[in-house]
Amino acid sequence: MPEILNPQLKRDLSERIRYYNELGIYDFYRREPTLLNDTVEDATILENCATQPEQRDLMTPRSKAAIAAPVEENVFEVANPKPESGVSDPVQALRLIREDLGDCTRCRLSKQGRKQIVFGVGNPKAELMFIGEAPGADEDQQGEPFVGRAGQLLNNMIKAMGLRREDIYIANIIKCRPPGNRTPERDECETCSPFLMRQIAAIKPKAIVALGAVAAKTLLAINAPMSEFRGRWFDFRGTKLAVTYHPAFLLRDPRQKKETWKDLQMVMKELGLATPAKGVE
């Protein structure tokens, strides 16, 4: 059971968050409590955040530095709610998330040649969501995920499932093209993926398909080979998540299309979709 913050500390946190917002910083990442260095600055911070004023006078700087201030679960969400909080319409929620993203400059990719942000496309009320790795050259040019050769193959995969591209929602872990289509760095994924999490929360799909190892490892925080990801369901924030090969990989190794079809059939069964006799071409 998390400890409850006293009103004064909540106000202090709100003021600090408002200060960072004015600097253009909106995303915060919670770290586990650690011992603070025994410095005058750290002791002063703890003095300002102590829950009982009278206790401050009874503690030495060293003892204060050894105590981590209690942090409420989701305290930043409480003090700094997202623009789409309380919005039930996924269309409006996605619009608010896109506006909050803006012309994002939160990571180095904004200065490494990207032409535009590739937010996501599809049905805001989709039961199925495909999540890839990052935009490529065609996606960066058109501003829509999966529109190049890999996108055409993904369209075939969707069609084989008896669905249309307009029926589902498609997004990527990161929203800017890495230079030379390199693999996204960890810090880039950590900076950008919170917006993807908000998209997922707004859409509330019944199932998610992670396309490729990068998407799977980022979403599930598991470092494992594809052989351990495929053929099973993972629980992802209350939504079922399956993993299959990225269409770009299938273009390089078409032999794996048969295995991909097995993964998609598993998804179709979960969604109650009829299984066509023809697989992925």
Helices and strands as residue ranges (DSSP letters): H 7-22, H 40-49, H 53-56, H 61-65, H 75-79, H 90-101, G 108-111, E 121-122, E 128-132, H 137-142, H 149-160, G 165-167, E 169-172, G 179-181, H 186-203, E 207-211, H 213-220, H 226-229, E 234-236, E 239-244, H 247-252, G 254-256, H 257-271
